[in-house]
């Protein structure tokens, strides 16, 4: 029985570390301006930490970047996807 408990705890710890690494990777992608990749990475994390909030933040940053690039039509569409942010 003790071995089972130790195993379950180990699996939980490994899973937590893996999710944290994926989360940090998603943050790095967003900071590097790889918005689509960052959005996908955060989506794959489900409800880990504030991943859902980060998805909206990255979508907003993407829209801002499009606007700064002068791509007004694409920016308008992107801002429309985060209208509630």
C-alpha positions as CSV (number, residue, x, y, z in Angstrom):
1,X,0.0,0.0,0.0
2,X,2.8,2.4,0.9
3,X,4.5,1.8,-2.5
4,X,1.2,2.7,-4.3
5,X,1.0,6.0,-2.4
6,X,4.6,6.8,-3.1
7,X,4.0,6.0,-6.8
8,X,0.9,8.3,-6.9
9,X,2.8,11.1,-5.3
10,X,5.7,10.7,-7.7
11,X,3.4,10.8,-10.7
12,X,1.7,13.9,-9.4
13,X,5.0,15.7,-8.9
14,X,6.3,14.7,-12.3
15,X,3.1,15.9,-13.9
16,X,3.3,19.2,-12.0
17,X,6.9,19.8,-13.2
18,X,5.9,18.9,-16.8
19,X,3.0,21.4,-16.7
20,X,5.2,24.1,-15.3
21,X,7.8,23.6,-18.0
22,X,5.1,23.8,-20.7
23,X,3.7,26.9,-19.1
24,X,7.1,28.6,-19.0
25,X,7.7,27.6,-22.6
26,X,4.3,29.1,-23.6
27,X,5.3,32.4,-21.8
28,X,8.6,32.4,-23.7
29,X,6.9,31.9,-27.0
30,X,4.6,34.8,-26.3
31,X,7.5,37.0,-25.3
32,X,9.3,36.1,-28.5
33,X,6.3,37.2,-30.6
34,X,5.4,33.7,-31.6
35,X,1.8,34.4,-30.8
36,X,0.1,31.5,-32.6
37,X,2.5,29.0,-31.1
38,X,2.0,30.5,-27.6
39,X,-1.8,30.4,-27.9
40,X,-1.6,26.7,-28.9
41,X,0.7,26.0,-26.0
42,X,-1.5,27.7,-23.5
43,X,-4.6,25.9,-24.9
44,X,-2.9,22.6,-24.4
45,X,-2.5,23.4,-20.7
46,X,-6.2,23.6,-20.0
47,X,-6.9,25.2,-16.7
48,X,-3.3,25.1,-15.4
49,X,-2.5,28.3,-13.5
50,X,-3.9,31.2,-15.5
51,X,-3.5,29.6,-18.9
52,X,-7.0,30.6,-20.0
53,X,-6.3,34.3,-19.1
54,X,-2.9,34.1,-20.9
55,X,-4.6,33.0,-24.1
56,X,-6.6,36.2,-24.1
57,X,-3.5,38.3,-23.3
58,X,-1.5,36.7,-26.1
59,X,-4.4,37.2,-28.6
60,X,-4.5,40.8,-27.6
61,X,-0.7,41.2,-28.0
62,X,-1.0,39.6,-31.4
63,X,-3.7,42.1,-32.4
64,X,-1.5,45.0,-31.2
65,X,1.4,43.7,-33.2
66,X,-0.7,43.4,-36.3
67,X,-1.8,47.0,-35.8
68,X,1.7,48.2,-35.3
69,X,2.7,46.4,-38.5
70,X,0.1,48.4,-40.3
71,X,-2.1,45.4,-41.0
72,X,-5.3,47.1,-39.9
73,X,-7.8,44.5,-41.4
74,X,-6.1,41.6,-39.6
75,X,-5.7,43.6,-36.4
76,X,-9.5,44.4,-36.5
77,X,-10.3,40.7,-36.8
78,X,-7.8,39.8,-34.0
79,X,-9.2,42.5,-31.7
80,X,-12.7,41.2,-32.4
81,X,-11.6,37.8,-31.1
82,X,-10.7,39.4,-27.7
83,X,-13.5,41.9,-27.5
84,X,-14.3,40.8,-23.9
85,X,-10.7,41.1,-22.7
